[in-house]
Amino acid sequence: MLVARRQLAASIRAAAHIVDRETIASFILDEATEASLNPFPQTTAGAQGHIWAGHSFDFRASQIEALGLACLLKALGSLAGDEPLVQEIFRSGPYRAYVYHPGDGCQIIGAVVYGRAGMALPVAKAVPRRRPLRRSHWAHPQQLDLFARVACAAERTGQYGASKS
């Protein structure tokens, strides 16, 4: 695994373009979920677009439930085909999750959770979250995304939550 699970889950939760982000993040954080062997973590948006378009057809034909697939296909379609991505794979029993990011784990391109044919997806466990600060007004979504990236980078380098002098 290239990026810590906690970091990926936080970044997935911050990815407003992923409809099922809470459930996917909960799956990644679940104690039963573990990183899966991934001999080829480096990929491209074009390659993954083709792969997941095929999976989308197969999933419909086989009645396999998937979360995040439509969002992932839309995100991959908006990128240049040669855009480099990192693929992270997780598993828990019959369920799999794929998470795509540009390499830092902060900006999530997309994420998918799916199971076997005829199986319902797992119910997301409630994960305690920090109480958000109250705001008198809402900022523009891209502004919030910038703050999430800065906080993500700071957490990754160990600067986030440093002791006060």
N, C-alpha and C positions, 0 to 999 in steps of 0.2 A: 504494500500500500504506500503510495507516495505522499499522501496528505492524511493527517490525523482524522479519525472518524468524527470527533467532536467538531473540528473545523469544517469538515464537509457538511455536516448536518446544519451548522449555523449558517453557512453560505447558502445551502438549499433553502432554508427558511427565509433568507433575505432575497431570494430570487422571485420577485413578484410575478414573473411571466410563467411560473410553474403552478398550475392550478392546485395540484395535490401535494404541494410542498411540505405541509405539516406531516402528512402520513408517510411520505417518503423519508423525511428527516427522522421520524420516529423509528422507522424500519432500520435505518443506518445505525442509530444509537442503541437499538435493542441489544441486550446482552447475548442473545442467541445468535445474532448476526455476526459473521466474521468475514474478513477480507478473503477473496477467492484468488487462486492462482491466476495470474494474468501475464503470460509470456510476451505479449505485445501491447504494452500500455500506450505507446505513441501511435496516433492515428491521424486521420484528417476528417474534416467535416463532410467532404464529398463521399468518402468511403462509408462513413457511418450513416449518411443519408440514404445510400443505396441499401445497406444492411437493414436498417430499421424500417424502410419502406417495404421490404420483403417480409420482415417480421410482422408488420402491421397487417398485411394480407393474410399471412399464416395464422396470426392470432384470431382474426375475425373468422376464418374458415374453421379453426379448431376450437372456437369459443373459449379462448384464453383471456382472462381478465388482465388488464395492464393499467397502471397509473402513470401519468406523465408522458405517455407515448405521443399524443397529439401535440403537446407543447414541445417535445424534443424534435419532432419532425419539422415543426414550424421554425424553431430556432436554427436547426441545421440547414434548412432551406434558405435562410437569410444570410448565411455565411458563404464566403468564397470556398469553392471545392477543395482548394489546397490549404485551407486554414488548418494549422496544426492543433491537435487536441490531445488531451490525456484522458484515457479511459480507466475508470476504477470500477472493479467488480466486487460485489458482496453477495453472500448467500446465507440463507437460514432455512434448513430443511428443503422443501420443494420450491422455495422462492428465491428469485434472483433480483439484484438491483445493479443498474449500470449508471454511473455518474460521469458526466463529461465537463471538463474545464480546460482553460488554456494552459494550465501547468502550475498555477499557484494555489489552486483550491479556493480562491476567493470569489471569482466570477464564474458562476455555474451556468453552463450553456444549456444543459438539460439533464434530466434524470428519469429513469424508468424502473418500476418494480412490477414484476409479473410472476405468475406461478405456473402450475401445470394445467392442462385442459380439464375443465369441469371442477376445478378447485376455486373456492372463493379466496380472495386475497385476505391476508391477516388484518385483524382490526388493530388500528394504531393505539398504542398505549399512551396515556396522557403523560407527557414529560413536563416536569415542573420547569417553568421559565421565570426568569427575572421579571419583576414588575416593571413595565415600561415607564419612562418619565412622562409626565403630562406635558403637553404642548398646547400653547394658546392658539396656534395655527399649524396647518399642515404644510410641509415643504414640498417642493416639486419632486416627483418620483426619482428623476435622475440625480437630484441633489442628495436624496437619501441613499441612492446607490453609491455615490461617491463616498459618503460617510461610511457605508458598510465596507467598502473596499479598503479605506484607510484603516479602519478598526481591524479588519481582517489581516492586513499586512503587519500592523503593529502586534497583533496577537501571535502571528506566525514567527516574528522575530524576537518575541519575548519582551517587547516594550510595553505591551498592554497590561495594565494592572500592576505596574512596577510600584515598589514601596515608596511611600512619601518620605521626603527628606525633612 
